[in-house]
Amino acid sequence: MALRETDPAEVGGYRIEDRLGSGGMGVVYLARSASGRRLALKVVHAQYADDDEFRTRFRREVAAARQVSGAFTAPVVDADAAAPRPWMATLYIPGEDLGTHVRRHGPLPLPQLRELAAGLAEALRDIHRAGMVHRDLKPANVMLADDGPRVIDFGISRAAEFAPSDVLTQTGRVMGTPPYMSPEQFSSPQDVGPAADVFSLGSVLAYAATGRGPFDSPSPYETAIRVVEGTAELDGTPSELLPFIRLCLEKNPKSRATPDALLTLLRDGALPDPSPADEPPTAVDPGRPRPRRRRLWLASAAGAVVLAALATTTVALTGDDSDPGELPLGWQAWHNKSKDPSVDKDSAGADAPFTRCAATGRSLVCAGDDVMATRFALADGRNTWARPIDGTADDNGSSDLGTIIAARSGRVYVYGADDGVVIGDAFPTSHYTVQALDAETGKVIWKTATGDGDEATEPNAEQGFSTAVPEGIITAYGSKGQYYALLDATDGKVRWKRPMPSPATQTCLLRSAARNAYLVCQTWGEEDSASSTSVAQLDRATGRPRWTVRVKGEKDVIGQADGRLVVLDTTGVRRTLTLIHATSHVMTTVRLSQPQPEGTTPTLLGDRLYVTSPSGSVRAVAPDSGRQLWESNSTVESPGVPLATASHLYLASPSGRLAALNLSTGAVEATLQGRDDGGTPDFAAVVAPPTLAGDALYVPYGIRSVYTVDIRTLRGD
């Protein structure tokens, strides 16, 4: 972050060089000592300087950080709790915090998860041996250093022996960050001990493994209810880690494993080493669903306790102890248009927006309008490379659109469709490939042919002919699309292939939800309409169906919420939805309280179904009950697939008009006008949903164009 005019030139004799971050409690600077050592220097905000209780907390933070070994933390170099603005300098640890890393690069692969689990268990053992309880272990407080994870920020830590007499706790304040707090931090803060840190460790590891917390909910209140009495959402967590995490997330503190026991679990091989295929790409599903179990009522004493506790919550819940989204390094507002990769200049004939974009590393990679992939720098929008979906010399007028199948760890997975030469009235023959590209450079890491000939199937994820799972890409395969196959994420090799059901009587689509793959096949009747649809969950190791459920009518899987697949009619007025439990495959039918009109587009984001119409109308529906939660006019014409964050729903039009809706009420809280600098797109075309990287929102619009905006500025935060 750039320094501001109001920032000091030095603090305590240490020269200030840059901003590392800021929050509700203070600012953290990059500073340098006289000997040249780099330091992270935390300076509290001026408004807290006269708060005696805050100064007590700050002195405690300094004392706690000094007691713990620097092997697993950031060692304290200097501090002055009596200064006009108290400050503390610790050794600077290069690297990202865990929260930032997962937001930018996606969940960690299993080898890194094992290292993280061991490193954090060792850190907690060290902290607890020093007689301390951290009380705020969360992704933002875990630095991913080259030599292992480091735990930082002892701002609300406490000596374990002071629990019954802790003045700060006795005042009724709840300290911590709700998604990563333990049940006892809400229900009996005065009894919080070392076991609370172990519970937080389980939540942090679940986040690192899936990109979401196990108790995430739209509000701190709902989150607290889930922590105290709800069940952790661990879908998508590697099975090897589940025993470790579940031992951490026991509701009763006495039932949780100690850090020593957790280290023994790791050492004794309870978490076996993964195969090379365990470093997966993450499917770039629109909005990246975040499963949550919503609570619409309170029915327990624990709920009443949490309500009372949250009524007296201090800034520690949402101030600088919350995870700041921040912006990509060097970010500035920008807009840009991709070059035409076929002629290396803008093409006058193009008329479509991008169909999908994904952020990974320092790159935003988009595809669509016959562009296989093109890269914009997240920070300044430089368009550094672009590749055509059809690399042949002549464009034979194919309808190839291009899409991002998946993105992960600096790679993007896309498809190519090279058309052969047309002879007479014959159709062009096509050569289809799935490719892994380096997002930064555009270099082809691997390229695997999936089909040749005029009957081959285009491996387009938008059309349901490819999808992503942790092991790689599952795609239609063969000269007639007669197979579906898994291409390994690392090298593109075919790990297995299975026969596709007969196309004479069925149309089959490949779908994924919560890291599992599904084959959805619609069986056609005599009147050219689907009489039934089968949904089969595929074994990712073999490709064989684990189970199959058949439902009436023409339906499709649109995602998973609360452990159940959500299945909807593909045409007509939608009056019901079907839920299939992903493990037991028990099927239930839910009647919608308000039928959803024909021509609307359903999108499942987290635990809600959003139904958008070309007029800009948006409806939010609870899938578990079918109840319509709200209806709103977004003011966005022909909106594409929306994007949901913890607090807002974002919709954009093909012209780039943007609206931010309150996730709880549907109220439009901010808008931006459309843009005319990207060309006039076809408003009937599919437009890519916005993409979020930290607090930077990237909005595709016009003809192969993108602009970016800081969502905090947009909402007036």
Buried (B, 14 or more C-beta within 10 A) or exposed (E): BEBEEEBBEEBBEBBBBEBBBBBBBBBBBBBBBEEEEBBBBBBBBEEBBEEEEBBEBBBBBBBBBBBBEBEBBBBBBBBBBEEEBBBBBBBBBEBBBBBBBBBBBBBBBBEBBBBBBBBBBBBBBBBBBBBBBBBBBBBBBBBBBEEBBBBBBBBBBBBBEBBEEBEBBEEBBBBBBBBBBBBBBBBEBEBBBBBBBBBBBBBBBBBBBBBBBBBBBBBBBBBBBBBBBBEBBBBBBBEBBBEBBBBBBBBEBEEBBBBBEBBEBBEEEBBEEBEEBBBBBBBBBBBBBBBBBBBEEBEEEBBEBBBEBBEEBBBBBBBBBBBBBBBBEEBEEBBBBBBBBBEEEEBEEBEBBBBBBBBBBBBBBBBBBBBBBBBBBBBBBEBEBBBBBBBBEEEBEBEBBBBBBBBBBBBBBBBBBBBBEEEEEEBBBBBBBBBBBBBBEBEBBBEBBBBBBEBBBBBBBBBBBBBBBBBBBBBBBBBBBBBBBBBBBBBBEBBBBBEBBEBEEBBBBBBBBBBBBBBBBBBBEEEEEBEBBBBBBBBBEEBEBEBEBEBEBBBBBBBBBBBBBBBBBBEEEBEBBBBBBBEEBEBEEBEBEBEBEEEBBBBBBBBBBBBBBEBBBBBBBBBBBBBBBBEBBBBBBBBBBBBBBBBBBBBBBBBBBBBBBBBEEBEBBBBBEBBEEBBEBBEEBBBBBBBBBBBBBBBBBBBBBBBBBBBBEBBEE
